[in-house]
Amino acid sequence: MSADHDSTQKSIHTNPPLLKRRTVLSGLALTVAAGTLGPARKLFGQTPPPQEQASNETKVMGMGSPVLQGKHPIDQIDAYVCGLHFYNGEMGRQVIAHHFCSHRSEEFLQCVIYDTDKTDARLIGIEYIISARLFEGLPDEERRYWHSHQFEVKSGQLTAPGIPEPVEHEIMKKLVNTYGKTWHTWQYDRHGDLPLGVPQLMMGFTQPGQAKKSLVEEVEKEINYSLEDRMRDRQDIEAPAVLAGANAWEQGKIYQIQS
């Protein structure tokens, strides 16, 4: 099912230890996520998710679950960040991604990704985020699936919505030198109702001008502040050079699962 192929594209390019677990990021996700963003956006021509009346069985399940069943993995979510992704090999296909993350260690985050932060959000994918030290230990064959976060942080494209800027600034200092491996399982820009097709490897932007102006404006509406202002505020954040092997698409090496 997985087909690796090299295609020559013009390269485009750019890029501190990780995340102090619950000290800086603690309590971030669920407290911030409750209604802090703007109206739900309209994407492309997609149809809205089906609206159905809950059956009696579903209602009973909903009543019993909070009382009788633990949601321990979900309870561990302690960070919420919003960023922009593009489909590897198709930079023109760009989407907004809301990440809800928990720590596996000081150097390793695991995130579930939704298309919005609303109660009816689609679950569209996952991202693993690791420190530069862990990335350095990856074999070359594995590195090609990972993207850097340096430009995302420095450009203001990666945000932690709803929290005070000084707190967000500290979080970004932890994230700037990390690397992400992202798979989207729901291509919601094409199929709004159901997650059709195979999972897709996603990447992050590495240079100015790559993200569509309309997408930037959309995310600014959602987070309610200017990415340009955030970029200016983050000029003091040090961003070491991107490690070899990340952002393989810049060297014309495109890896994607084909249907």
N, C-alpha and C positions, 0 to 999 in steps of 0.2 A: 504493500500500500504506500510505503514511503518511497518517493523517488527523488534522489538528489540530482540536481542538475546545475551546471555552471552556465551562466549567461553573462555576456559582457555588457555591462552598463557602465556609464560614466561614474567614476567614483566621486563621492562628496564626502566631507569629513568633519572631527573635533573631540572636550571633557572637562580622604580623608576618612579611618576605621569606622566601622558601622555604628549604628543604632544602639544607643544605650538602653536597651530593652525598655522596661516599663518606666524608667525614670523620666526620659524626655517624651517618649511617645505614648506613655500610659494613659489610658482612658480617652484616647483621642477619637477612636472610630465612632463608637455608638453615640457618644454625647454630641459630637459634631454633626453626625449624619441626620439628626432629627430636624428636618425642615429648614436647613440653612441655605439651600441653593434656590436659584430662580425657577421659573416655570419649565415644565418638561419640554424638551425640544422636539421639533419635527425634523426627521431625518429623511432625506432623499424622497422617495415616493412610497415609503413602506406603509403597510397597513397597521393599524393599532392592534395590540394584543387582544385576543378574544375576551369578551366580558360575559361571564356566565354567572348565574345564581348558584351559590354554593348548595350542594345537596345536604340533606339531613345527616348523612354519614360523614361528610366532610366537616360539617359543623361540630358533630360529636367528637371527631378526631381532634379538631382544633381546641375544644374545651379540655380534653384529657391530656393532651401532649404537654402543656406547660406545667401541669401538676405532677404527672407520673414519669415523664421522660426528661432526662438531662440533655442539654445541648452543649456539652463540654467543649468541643472544638470551636463552636461559634462563640462561646463565652470568652475564649482566649483572644479574640480579635481586639487589638489595642492600638491600631493605627489606620488612618483613612487618608489616602492621597488620590488626587485626580491628575491624569496625564493624557497625552495624545499618542496614539499608535498608528502605524500603517502596516498593511499586509506586505510581507517580505516579497519583493519582486514586483509589487504594484504600488508604488508610492502614491499614486493618485487616489487609492482607496484608503481614506483616513477616517479614524473614529475617535470619539472621546471615551475614556475608560476610567471608571471609578473603582479604585482598589481598596479592599478591606482586608487588612493584614494582621497576622499574628507572628510572634517570634518563636522559632525553633531553637535559636541560640542568639548570642550577641552579634553573630555575623551572618545570620540566615533568617530571612522573612519568607513566609508563604502567604499568598494573597488570592482571594477570590475577586473576580472582576465583574462589574455590572455596567449596563449602558447608562444608568442614571443612579441617583441616590434615593429614588422614590420607592414607595411600598410596592409598586407594580413593576419594578425594574427587572429587566431580563438578565439572567446569569449568563454572561457571554464568554468567560474564560478564566484562566489562572495565570499567575506570574510568580516565579521564584526569584528572590533578590538575595544576592550574596556579596560579601566583601571582596575587595581587590585581592586580598591574601588567598581566599578560597578560589577565586577565579584563576589566579596564577597556577594553582595546583591542577587545573583541568587539562586533559589531553587536547591536542590541537583539533582533533576530530570533533570534540564536544564544544569547543569555544565558538565555533561558527554559528551556533544557535543562540548566542547571547548578545545583548546590546548594552552599551554603556549608558550611564545616566548623567554624565558630566554636562553635556549641552542642555539636556532637559532641565537640570537644576539652574544652571547659569542663565539660561534664556527666560526663566520664569514659567516655562511650560509645565513643569511639575509643581503642583501646589498641594497644600493641606487646608482645604476650605474650612472657613468658619472659626478658625482660631486666630489669636492675635499675631500680628506679623513677627514680633520678636521671637515668639515661640516657634512659629513656622521656620524662621531663619535658622534656628538651632537644629531643627529636624533636617533641613536641607543640607546643612554642613555634614550631617551623618550620611546622607544619601548620595552626595555628589560623587563619591568614589566607589559606588557599587555597580553591580551588573545584574541585568534581568534576563530571564528566559521566559518568554510569554507565548502561550497558545490560546487562541480564541476558538471556542467550540461552536459558537453561534455567529454566523456571518449576517448580523442583523441589518447591515446596510443594504443587503440584497434580499434577505428573507425575514420579514418582520414577524411572521406568525410562528414559525417553527425553526429549530436549529438544523437546517438541511446541510448536506455536504460533509466533507471531512474537516478535521481541525486544521487551523492555519497558523503558521509561525508568524509572529508579529515583531516589528522593530520600532525603535524610537528615532526621532530626528537628531541630526548631528550638526546642522548648519542653519543659519538664518535663511528664510525664504522657502524652506521646504514644506512647512505646514501651510495649508491653505488659509488665506485671510478669513474666509467665511467660518472655518472651523475655530480659528483663534477667537473671532468675535463671539461665536456660540459659547465657547468655554468661559470667556470673560463674563458673559451674561449669567452663566450658571454660578460661577464662584464670586461674582459681584466685585471684582477689582481688575485692574489692568495688568496684563503680563509684562508690558513694558516697564511699568513701575516696579514690579517684582524683579525684573532683570537689573534695574539700576540698584535696587536695594541689596542685591546679591553679588555685587562686584567685588566685595571683600572676601568672598568664599573662595578658597584655594581649590583649584581643580587640576590634579596631576594628569599627565598625559594618559590617553587611553591605552590600555594594555593590548599587545598584539593578539590578534585572533578575534577580537570582538568586532561587531559591525562588519561582518564579512561581505555584506552587500556592497560596501564601498570599494572593494577590490573586484567587483563584478561577479562575486560568488554568491549566487542566489540559491537558497535551500528552501524547498517548499514541498508539502504533501500534495500530490495530484489525485484528483478523483479517478 
